[in-house]
Amino acid sequence: MESPIAKIKQIKIVPIITIHQVKDVIPVIQALITGGLPVVEITFRTAAAAEAIKVASREFPDLLLGAGTVLTPGQVDDAYANGAQFMVTPGFNPRVVDHCLERNIPIIPGLNTPTQVEQALERAIDHVKFFPAEASGGLAFINAIGAPYGRVRFMATGGINSTNLKQYLSNPFIFACGGSWMVKKELIDEGRFEDITRLVKDTVKAIGEL
């Protein structure tokens, strides 16, 4: 079976959503799928996260479903029990990373320093999250770190949007980008799901032009 990370490498984009009300998760994900992105990362930034993951897993069995902003082993267990197929962390927390590895749960740990890259490599992790990408030096950082850590590939997140997406995805050290520009809070709160679908379609079209 193809791994979640291998699937992300093919899709190239991971929409990141924060769900405040569980009722929103179905129309948001339907908007993503209709737009052409059958993948989502639901963040643990609200109390609704675990239930939102559960609903997403149940209602969309073919969805590539991840949990983001995972900060503790307990959140890993909660997310995985509710159907999340991969974990994404904002930083490199050895307790969380090792907890996932011990349980064979795919994880994309966040980092933005050479030391953290080496912590990942020490654990045989070579697909990581570069966060916050723009604030941490953007592609200049990626190009600088790419030479000494040539086998490492990054999912850039943080400051990625429609204007710089192509530039990031064209970089050989980038395997995917994550972001919320297609699923901003106000679009969800106002029920503007057609706008989400339109933004997703525009993004998918942009990827196809690479």
C-alpha positions in Angstrom: 0.0 0.0 0.0 1.3 3.4 -0.9 2.4 5.5 2.1 0.7 8.8 3.0 3.9 10.7 2.3 4.3 9.1 -1.2 0.7 10.2 -1.9 1.5 13.8 -0.7 4.5 13.9 -3.0 2.1 13.1 -5.9 -0.6 15.6 -4.9 2.0 18.3 -4.0 -0.4 20.4 -1.9 -1.8 19.8 1.6 -4.7 22.2 2.5 -4.5 23.0 6.2 -7.8 23.6 7.9 -8.8 24.6 11.5 -12.3 23.5 12.4 -14.1 25.5 15.1 -17.4 23.8 14.6 -17.7 20.1 13.6 -20.6 20.9 11.3 -18.2 22.6 8.9 -15.9 19.7 8.3 -18.1 17.9 5.8 -18.8 20.9 3.5 -15.2 22.1 3.7 -13.8 18.7 2.7 -16.4 18.2 0.0 -15.3 21.6 -1.4 -11.6 20.4 -1.4 -12.5 17.2 -3.2 -14.7 18.9 -5.7 -11.9 21.3 -6.4 -9.5 18.4 -7.0 -7.6 18.0 -3.7 -8.5 14.7 -1.9 -6.2 15.5 1.0 -6.5 17.6 4.2 -4.6 18.4 7.4 -6.9 19.2 10.3 -5.1 21.1 13.0 -5.3 20.5 16.7 -5.8 24.2 17.3 -9.3 23.8 18.6 -11.3 21.5 20.9 -13.2 20.3 17.8 -10.1 18.7 16.1 -10.5 15.1 17.2 -14.2 14.9 16.4 -13.6 16.7 13.1 -11.0 14.1 12.2 -13.4 11.3 13.2 -16.2 12.7 11.0 -13.9 13.3 8.1 -12.6 9.7 8.3 -16.1 8.3 8.5 -17.6 10.4 5.7 -14.7 10.4 3.3 -13.0 7.0 3.4 -10.9 7.7 0.3 -9.6 11.0 1.8 -5.9 11.3 2.6 -6.4 12.6 6.2 -3.7 14.1 8.4 -3.6 15.8 11.8 -1.6 19.0 12.2 -0.3 21.1 15.0 0.3 17.8 16.9 2.1 18.8 20.1 1.8 15.8 22.4 1.8 12.0 22.3 -1.7 12.1 23.5 -2.8 14.1 20.5 -1.1 11.6 18.3 -3.1 8.7 19.9 -6.3 10.7 19.7 -5.8 11.6 16.1 -4.8 8.2 15.0 -7.7 6.5 16.9 -10.1 8.8 15.0 -8.7 8.0 11.6 -5.8 10.3 10.9 -3.3 8.6 8.6 -0.3 10.9 9.2 0.8 13.5 11.7 2.4 16.9 11.1 4.1 18.9 13.9 5.1 22.6 13.9 8.4 21.9 15.6 10.7 19.0 16.2 9.6 17.4 19.5 11.6 14.2 20.1 8.9 12.8 22.4 6.2 13.2 19.7 8.4 12.0 16.9 9.6 8.9 18.7 6.1 8.1 19.8 5.0 8.0 16.2 8.0 6.0 15.0 7.5 3.4 17.8 3.9 2.9 16.5 4.7 3.1 12.8 2.6 6.2 12.4 3.8 8.4 9.5 5.0 11.8 10.7 6.2 14.9 9.0 8.0 16.8 11.8 8.4 20.6 11.6 11.9 22.2 11.6 13.8 25.2 10.5 17.4 24.6 11.6 20.3 22.3 10.6 20.4 20.8 14.1 16.7 19.7 13.7 17.4 18.3 10.3 20.1 16.1 11.8 17.7 15.0 14.5 15.4 13.9 11.8 18.1 12.1 9.9 19.2 10.3 13.0 15.8 8.8 13.1 15.8 7.9 9.3 13.3 10.7 8.6 14.1 12.5 5.3 10.7 14.1 4.5 10.1 17.0 6.9 8.1 20.2 7.2 9.9 23.5 6.8 8.0 25.9 9.1 7.5 28.8 9.2 8.9 28.8 5.7 8.8 32.4 4.7 9.7 33.8 8.1 12.6 31.3 8.4 14.3 32.4 5.2 12.2 30.8 2.5 13.8 29.3 -0.6 17.2 30.9 0.3 17.3 28.7 3.4 16.2 25.7 1.4 18.9 26.2 -1.2 21.5 26.7 1.4 20.7 23.6 3.4 20.0 21.4 0.4 23.6 20.8 -0.4 24.8 19.3 3.0 21.5 17.4 3.5 20.9 16.4 -0.1 18.6 13.5 0.6 16.2 15.6 2.7 13.0 16.9 1.1 10.8 19.6 2.6 7.1 20.4 2.8 7.1 24.1 3.0 4.4 25.6 5.2 3.9 29.1 6.6 3.5 32.1 4.2 2.8 29.9 1.2 0.1 31.3 -1.1 -1.0 31.6 -4.7 1.7 34.1 -5.5 4.8 32.0 -4.4 3.4 28.5 -4.7 4.9 27.7 -8.1 8.3 29.1 -7.0 8.4 26.7 -4.1 7.2 23.7 -5.9 9.7 24.2 -8.7 12.5 23.9 -6.2 14.1 20.4 -6.3 14.3 20.1 -2.5 10.6 20.8 -2.0 8.3 17.7 -2.2 5.0 19.6 -1.3 3.6 22.7 0.2 1.0 23.2 2.9 -1.2 26.1 3.5 -4.5 27.6 4.5 -4.9 30.3 1.8 -7.6 28.2 0.1 -9.5 27.5 3.3 -9.2 30.7 5.3 -11.2 31.0 8.5 -13.6 33.6 7.1 -14.5 31.5 4.1 -15.4 28.6 6.5 -17.2 30.9 9.0 -19.3 32.5 6.2 -20.1 29.2 4.5 -18.4 30.3 1.3 -17.6 26.7 0.2 -18.0 27.5 -3.5 -15.2 30.0 -3.1 -13.0 27.3 -1.5 -13.7 25.0 -4.4 -12.7 27.8 -6.9 -9.5 28.6 -5.0 -8.6 24.9 -5.0 -9.3 24.5 -8.7 -7.0 27.5 -9.3 -4.3 25.8 -7.2 -4.6 22.5 -9.0 -4.4 24.3 -12.3 -1.3 26.1 -11.2 0.3 22.8 -10.2 -0.5 21.3 -13.6 1.4 24.1 -15.3 4.7 23.2 -13.5 
